């Protein structure tokens, strides 16, 4: 007896739909991936100097075709030790998952990143509150 593609798809679909633990595991995995995506946006922002939320928006609309501009201070030709140092400095700039809204506000107000140039203290505060809310969106 030969099984067709549509029959195999139907069997797999029935198995997946009938397994509540599998559905729960997939849901847990996808919400973790969303948190990772946000973390990567913040890491990319540390390297490029762009706003993490605009990076995320560009990637959602353009996918892999979205390319951030390179931060002028980012060296182009570096050795492994320099790269490691640069990554460690960039990671130190990124707020951790347990950061409070006030941590974001303080960080945004003292930052010299290009996305904050010419912004008022109130505008930076609003941006910080929005960034904190976005970072904690899936954890509630």
Beta strands, then each sheet from edge to edge (+ up, - down):
end
